[in-house]
Amino acid sequence: MNKRHNYPLLLGSQFLSAFGDNLILMLILGPLLTAYQAGKLTNEAQSIANIYYTSLLFVPYVLLAPLAGYLNDRFSKNRWLLGGNFIKLAGAALVSLGSNWQGAGYFIVGIGACVYSPAKYGILPEILPTERLVKANGTMELLTLLAILTGNIGGAVAYDHLALATCYWMVLGVYGLSLVLNLLMSRTPSYRTVRLRSSVGEFFFNVAELFSQKRLAKILAGTALFWICGAILKMNFQPWGQQVLRLSSMSSISLLGLWLSIGVMAGSVLAGQLYAVGDLRATRRYGWLLATGIAFLGSIGWLIAHGFQNQNIFVPVILILTGLIAGLFLIPLNAALQAESHKDKLGKTIATQNGLENLAMLCGSALAYLDIKHGFNPSELLLSLAAFAALVVIWLKIPGKIQINHANKS
């Protein structure tokens, strides 16, 4: 088979695999809502359970990032796509056995995602000509975001209307079909000269090198702030939606993420029109606005308690605007990081960024956990996040743009 035929198979497999990752999380979180409504979970227990399960997917990315990079450099990448989906399938089967196995099963799904993720991007230069790579990366990102949105909403709707056993058969079918598409791909090269010690050493050396450059270190801190905010919002949506907004179904709660994502997509597109690569003068301004948007969300509970009746319109508008600001904040930072990194180390830079982003999300989980254990309700957690974001923005004064040509010299 011509290796270019791998591309549509890769797109189909990636969509299904990412769809399954989000579908299964909704099926894990759904019973928490039911238990809370039945009085079997306290407010604190519901919030902590959301933090715990959402965080499980981040841990393998942090612990196994250097190893995953080595495996995908050393062995055929389409075999690791296959391996990642097989691991996810095994994890999903474990989750389906019941609540006692859900944590371990979802952690295994995270291991599969960690293995799968670098392969889906690393395989593109091996199956496509150089002139198609930019468009292919954009298509991959768009499909991934679409899979996240449809997986969240689809999982919530499935939980609301189908038997849980049927829902898990759906998950296994989705991962199974993604795995079949990987089997249909023709084999890509392996590189026997890659060694584990040198590969892992390069990963950590690259981390140190990036942080030795003040501007790039601040840029990485900015992208980390975005992902901390995103992680805490995601893990707080169910408790906030149920305890504050009085939403009574997984379907209605899943729409909170939809509104936020629509805003992020709009902000991402707008950022590309407004700012040249490396222009980060507006970063702190958008950081302040991001903190303000989150603070508004945290204040909605107070407004409702004092007779505010228009939250069904107000909440989607604030979520969309907050997402819009978040997109305007993130995209110029990502573009600057890619443009100002060494060209011959861009892959390692992105891998480092991915690892740091997942570490940031774990730190966000820790922050959320500490807040809840200290008696914060979901609204107060959002206000705490807004204050944290504001403190980071005070520090986030990014040095002026360096000469990109100089930055790209080896």
Residue pairs with C-beta under 8 A, 6 or more apart in sequence:
1 185
1 186
2 186
3 126
3 127
3 186
3 188
4 127
4 128
5 186
6 78
6 123
6 127
6 185
6 186
6 188
7 124
7 127
7 128
7 136
9 181
9 182
9 184
9 185
10 81
10 120
10 123
10 124
10 127
10 181
10 185
11 139
11 140
11 143
12 178
12 181
13 81
13 85
13 178
13 179
13 181
13 182
13 185
14 120
14 140
14 143
14 144
14 147
14 178
15 143
15 144
15 146
15 147
16 147
16 174
16 175
16 177
16 178
16 181
17 84
17 85
17 88
17 113
17 116
17 147
17 175
17 178
18 143
18 144
18 147
18 148
18 151
19 147
19 150
19 151
19 154
19 174
20 88
20 92
20 151
20 171
20 174
20 175
20 178
21 57
21 88
21 109
21 113
21 151
22 147
22 148
22 151
22 152
22 155
23 151
23 152
23 154
23 155
23 158
23 170
23 171
23 174
24 92
24 95
24 106
24 109
24 155
24 171
25 53
25 54
25 57
25 106
25 152
25 155
26 151
26 152
26 154
26 155
26 156
26 158
26 159
26 250
26 254
27 95
27 155
27 158
27 159
27 164
27 167
27 168
27 171
28 53
28 95
28 102
28 106
29 50
29 53
29 238
29 250
30 155
30 156
30 159
30 160
30 164
30 250
31 99
31 164
32 41
32 46
32 49
32 50
32 238
33 46
33 238
33 242
33 249
33 250
33 253
35 41
35 46
36 43
36 46
36 242
37 242
37 248
41 49
43 239
43 243
43 377
44 372
44 373
44 375
46 238
46 239
46 242
46 243
47 236
47 239
47 368
47 372
47 378
47 381
48 369
48 372
48 373
50 235
50 236
50 238
50 239
51 235
51 365
51 368
51 369
51 372
52 103
53 102
53 103
53 106
54 231
54 234
54 235
54 365
55 231
55 235
55 361
55 362
55 365
56 103
56 106
56 107
56 110
57 106
57 109
57 110
57 113
58 110
58 231
58 358
58 359
58 361
58 362
58 365
59 107
59 110
59 362
60 107
60 110
60 111
60 113
60 114
61 110
61 113
61 114
61 117
61 354
61 355
61 358
62 355
62 358
62 359
62 362
64 111
64 114
64 115
65 114
65 203
65 351
65 354
65 355
65 358
66 199
66 200
66 203
66 204
67 196
67 200
68 114
68 115
68 117
68 118
69 118
69 199
69 200
69 203
69 348
69 351
70 194
70 196
70 199
70 200
71 80
71 115
72 80
72 115
72 118
72 119
72 122
73 122
73 191
73 194
73 199
74 190
74 191
74 192
74 194
74 196
74 199
75 190
76 187
76 188
76 189
76 190
77 119
77 122
77 123
77 126
77 188
78 119
78 123
78 182
78 185
78 186
78 187
78 188
79 187
80 115
80 116
80 118
80 119
81 116
81 119
81 120
81 123
81 182
81 185
82 179
82 182
82 183
83 112
83 115
83 116
84 112
84 113
84 114
84 115
84 116
84 117
84 119
85 112
85 116
85 175
85 178
85 179
85 182
86 112
86 179
87 108
87 109
87 111
87 112
87 115
88 108
88 109
88 112
88 113
88 116
88 175
89 112
89 172
89 175
89 176
89 179
90 108
90 112
91 105
91 106
91 107
91 108
91 109
91 110
91 111
91 112
92 105
92 109
92 168
92 171
92 172
92 175
93 105
93 172
94 101
94 104
94 105
94 108
95 101
95 102
95 105
95 106
95 109
95 168
95 171
96 105
96 165
96 168
96 171
96 172
97 105
117 354
118 351
120 140
121 137
121 140
121 350
122 347
123 188
124 133
124 136
124 137
124 140
125 133
126 188
126 189
127 188
128 136
145 261
145 265
148 261
149 257
149 258
149 261
152 254
152 257
152 258
153 251
153 254
153 255
153 258
155 167
155 250
155 254
156 249
156 250
156 251
156 253
156 254
157 250
157 251
157 254
158 166
158 167
158 170
159 167
159 250
160 249
160 250
160 251
162 170
202 348
203 348
203 351
203 352
203 355
206 345
206 348
206 349
206 351
206 352
207 352
207 355
207 356
210 216
210 217
210 220
210 341
210 349
210 352
211 217
211 220
214 399
215 340
215 398
215 399
215 400
215 401
215 402
216 337
216 340
216 341
218 396
218 397
218 398
218 399
219 280
219 333
219 336
219 337
219 340
219 398
220 337
220 353
220 356
221 392
221 395
221 396
222 283
222 287
222 329
222 330
222 333
222 396
222 398
223 330
223 333
223 334
223 337
223 353
223 356
223 357
224 356
224 357
224 359
224 360
225 287
225 360
225 389
225 392
225 393
225 396
226 326
226 329
226 330
226 333
227 357
227 358
227 360
227 361
227 364
228 360
228 361
228 363
228 364
228 367
228 385
228 388
229 290
229 294
229 326
229 364
229 385
229 389
230 326
230 361
231 360
231 361
231 364
231 365
232 364
232 365
232 367
232 368
232 381
232 382
232 385
233 260
233 294
233 382
233 385
234 257
235 365
235 368
236 368
236 378
236 381
236 382
237 253
237 256
237 257
238 253
239 378
240 256
240 297
240 378
240 379
240 381
240 382
241 247
241 252
241 253
241 256
242 248
242 253
243 377
243 378
244 300
244 301
244 304
244 377
244 378
244 379
245 300
245 304
245 311
245 315
247 253
255 316
256 315
256 319
259 315
259 316
259 319
259 320
259 323
260 319
260 320
260 322
260 323
260 326
261 323
262 320
262 323
263 319
263 320
263 321
263 322
263 323
263 324
263 325
263 326
263 327
264 323
264 324
264 326
264 327
264 330
265 323
265 327
266 320
266 323
266 324
266 327
267 323
267 324
267 325
267 326
267 327
267 328
267 329
267 330
267 331
268 327
268 330
268 331
269 327
270 324
270 327
270 328
271 327
271 328
271 330
271 331
271 332
272 331
274 328
275 282
275 331
275 332
275 335
277 332
277 335
277 336
277 339
277 404
278 335
278 336
278 339
278 340
278 401
278 404
279 332
279 401
280 332
280 333
280 336
280 398
280 401
282 328
282 332
283 329
283 332
283 333
283 396
283 398
284 393
284 396
284 397
284 398
286 325
286 328
286 329
287 329
287 389
287 390
287 392
287 393
287 396
288 390
288 393
289 325
290 322
290 325
290 326
290 329
290 389
290 393
291 386
291 387
291 389
291 390
291 393
292 386
293 318
293 321
293 322
293 325
294 322
294 382
294 383
294 385
294 386
294 389
295 382
295 383
295 386
296 318
296 322
297 315
297 318
297 319
297 322
297 382
298 379
298 380
298 381
298 382
298 383
298 385
298 386
299 379
299 383
300 308
300 311
300 314
300 315
300 318
300 379
301 377
301 378
301 379
302 379
303 311
304 311
308 314
336 401
337 349
337 353
338 346
338 349
338 350
339 404
339 407
340 401
340 402
340 404
340 407
340 408
341 349
341 407
341 408
342 349
342 407
342 408
342 409
342 410
343 408
344 410
367 384
367 385
367 388
368 381
368 385
371 380
371 381
371 384
372 381
376 384
